[in-house]
Amino acid sequence: MINQIMEMEIDELLRQYAKGERNFSGLYLIEAYLEGANLEGANFFEADLTGANLSKANLNRINLTKANLSGANLIGADLSEANLSDAILVGAKLNKADLTKAKFTKADLSLSNFSQVNMVDADLSRAILYEVDLHGANLYGVNLRRAILNKADLIGVNLARADMSGTDLIGANLMRADLTEAILSAADLAEANLLGANISGINLDRAALEGTTMPDGTSYEEFSIGLTE
C-alpha cells in the first residue's frame, strides 16, 4: 500500500511539473522512483529523497539545498549547475553523473560513489567527502577549499588548477592524479599517496606532508633532498 501511495504522489508531482509548477520544497519522497525524470530547475529545498532513484534524471539547475539524498541513486544524472549546499548525500551513488558547476558547499558526501563524474568548476568548499570514491573523476578547476577528503579514493583524478587550500587529504589515495597548477597551501597530506601523480606547478606552501608518498615513490623528506641536490 505504501508503494502504491508513493507512485501516486510521484505521478502527481510529475503532472504538476508538466503544468509549470517548480516548488516542491520540503516534500517527503523516501525511495521515490524518478529514474529518467525531467525536473530541470525545480525547487526541492529540504526535501527528503532518502534512497530515491534519480538515475539518468535531468536535474539541471535544480535546488536541492539542505535536501536529504542519503543512499540515493543518481547514476548518470544531469546535475549541472545544481545547488546541493548543505545537502546530505551519505552513501549516495553518482557514478558518471554530470556535476559541472554544481554547488556542494558544506554538503556531506561521505562514503558516496562519485567515480568518473564530471565536476569541472564545481564548488565543494567545506564539503565532507570522507572515504568518498572519486576514482577517475574530472575535477578540473574545482573549489575544494577546507573540504574533508580524509582517506578518499582520488586515483587518476583530474585536479588540475583545483583550489584545495586548507583541505584535509590525510590518507587520501592520489595515485596518478593530475595536480597540475593545483593549490594545496596549508593542506594536510599526511600519509597521502601521490605515487605517479603530476605535480607540475603545484602550490604546497605550508602543506603538511609527514609520511606522504611523493610521485617518484620517495617520502617527502627524500623528495625535497633530491630537489636541492
C-alpha positions in Angstrom: 0.0 0.0 0.0 2.8 2.4 0.9 4.5 1.8 -2.5 1.2 2.4 -4.3 0.7 5.7 -2.5 4.2 6.7 -3.3 3.6 6.0 -7.0 0.5 8.2 -7.0 2.4 11.0 -5.3 5.2 10.8 -7.9 2.7 10.8 -10.8 1.0 13.9 -9.3 4.4 15.6 -8.9 5.3 15.0 -12.5 1.9 16.2 -13.6 2.3 19.4 -11.6 5.8 19.9 -13.0 4.5 19.4 -16.6 1.9 22.2 -15.8 4.7 24.6 -14.8 4.9 24.0 -11.0 8.5 24.2 -9.8 8.2 24.5 -6.0 8.4 21.0 -4.3 10.3 22.1 -1.2 10.0 20.0 2.0 8.4 17.0 0.2 8.8 13.6 1.8 9.9 11.4 -1.1 11.7 8.5 0.5 12.6 5.7 -2.0 10.8 7.6 -4.8 11.2 6.2 -8.3 12.2 9.1 -10.6 14.5 7.4 -13.0 14.9 9.4 -16.1 12.6 12.1 -14.9 12.8 15.7 -16.1 12.9 18.0 -13.1 15.1 20.8 -14.5 15.1 23.9 -12.5 12.8 22.5 -9.8 13.0 23.5 -6.1 13.4 20.6 -3.7 14.7 22.7 -0.7 14.8 20.5 2.4 13.1 17.6 0.6 13.6 14.1 1.9 14.8 11.9 -1.0 16.5 9.2 1.0 17.1 6.1 -1.1 15.3 7.7 -4.1 16.1 6.5 -7.6 17.0 9.5 -9.7 19.4 7.8 -12.1 19.6 9.4 -15.6 17.3 12.2 -14.4 17.5 15.7 -15.8 18.3 17.7 -12.6 20.0 20.6 -14.3 19.9 23.8 -12.2 17.7 22.0 -9.5 17.7 23.4 -6.0 18.5 20.6 -3.5 19.8 22.8 -0.7 19.5 21.0 2.6 17.9 18.0 1.0 18.5 14.5 2.3 19.7 12.2 -0.5 21.4 9.6 1.6 21.7 6.3 -0.3 20.1 7.9 -3.4 20.8 6.6 -6.9 21.9 9.5 -9.1 24.0 7.4 -11.5 24.2 9.2 -14.8 22.1 12.1 -13.7 22.5 15.6 -15.0 23.1 17.8 -12.0 25.0 20.5 -13.9 24.7 23.9 -12.1 22.5 22.3 -9.4 22.6 23.7 -5.8 23.2 21.0 -3.2 24.6 23.2 -0.5 24.2 21.7 3.0 22.7 18.6 1.4 23.2 15.1 2.8 24.4 12.5 0.3 25.9 9.9 2.6 26.3 6.6 0.7 24.8 8.1 -2.5 25.7 6.8 -6.0 26.6 9.4 -8.5 28.8 7.4 -10.9 29.2 9.1 -14.3 26.9 12.0 -13.3 27.3 15.5 -14.8 28.1 17.8 -11.9 29.6 20.7 -14.0 29.5 23.9 -11.9 27.3 22.2 -9.3 27.4 23.7 -5.7 28.1 21.3 -2.8 29.2 23.9 -0.2 29.2 22.2 3.3 27.4 19.1 1.9 28.0 15.7 3.5 29.1 13.3 0.7 30.8 10.7 3.0 31.1 7.2 1.7 29.5 8.1 -1.6 30.5 6.9 -5.1 31.5 9.8 -7.4 33.6 7.7 -9.8 34.0 9.0 -13.3 31.8 12.1 -12.6 32.3 15.4 -14.5 32.8 18.0 -11.8 34.5 20.8 -13.7 34.4 24.1 -11.9 32.1 22.7 -9.1 32.1 24.2 -5.6 32.8 21.7 -2.9 34.2 24.2 -0.3 34.0 22.9 3.2 32.2 19.7 2.0 32.7 16.4 3.8 34.0 13.7 1.4 35.2 11.2 4.0 36.2 7.9 2.2 34.4 9.1 -1.0 35.2 7.3 -4.3 36.2 9.8 -6.9 38.2 7.3 -9.0 38.8 8.7 -12.5 36.7 11.8 -11.9 37.2 15.1 -13.7 37.6 17.9 -11.1 39.4 20.4 -13.2 39.3 23.9 -11.6 37.1 22.6 -8.7 36.9 24.6 -5.4 37.8 22.2 -2.5 38.9 24.9 0.0 38.8 23.5 3.5 37.0 20.3 2.4 37.5 17.0 4.1 38.8 14.2 1.8 40.2 12.0 4.5 41.0 8.5 3.1 39.3 9.5 -0.2 39.9 7.4 -3.4 41.3 10.0 -5.9 43.1 7.6 -8.2 43.6 9.1 -11.6 41.5 12.1 -10.8 42.0 15.3 -12.8 42.6 18.0 -10.2 44.4 20.4 -12.5 44.1 24.0 -11.3 41.9 22.9 -8.4 41.9 25.0 -5.2 42.5 22.7 -2.2 43.7 25.3 0.2 43.4 24.0 3.8 41.9 20.7 2.6 42.2 17.6 4.7 43.7 14.9 2.5 45.0 12.7 5.3 45.5 9.2 4.0 44.0 10.0 0.6 45.0 8.0 -2.5 46.1 10.4 -5.2 48.0 7.8 -7.4 48.3 9.0 -11.0 46.2 12.1 -10.2 46.8 15.2 -12.3 47.6 18.1 -9.9 49.0 20.5 -12.4 48.9 24.0 -11.0 46.7 22.9 -8.1 46.7 25.0 -5.0 47.3 23.0 -1.8 48.5 25.7 0.5 48.0 24.8 4.2 46.5 21.4 3.1 47.1 18.3 5.2 48.5 15.5 3.0 49.9 13.4 5.9 50.1 9.7 4.8 48.7 10.6 1.4 49.8 8.6 -1.7 51.0 10.7 -4.7 52.7 7.9 -6.5 52.8 8.7 -10.2 50.9 12.0 -9.8 51.6 15.0 -11.9 52.5 17.9 -9.6 53.8 20.3 -12.2 53.4 23.9 -10.9 51.7 22.7 -7.7 51.5 25.1 -4.7 52.4 23.2 -1.4 53.1 26.3 0.7 52.7 25.4 4.4 51.2 22.0 3.5 51.6 19.1 6.0 53.5 16.3 4.2 54.5 13.9 7.0 54.6 10.4 5.7 53.4 11.5 2.2 54.5 9.3 -0.7 55.7 11.5 -3.5 55.3 10.9 -7.3 58.6 9.1 -7.5 57.8 6.7 -4.6 60.1 8.5 -2.1 58.9 10.2 1.1 58.5 14.0 1.0 61.7 14.4 3.0 63.7 12.3 0.5 62.0 14.1 -2.4 62.9 17.5 -1.0 66.6 16.5 -0.6 66.6 15.4 -4.2 65.4 18.8 -5.3 68.2 20.6 -3.5 71.0 18.4 -4.8 
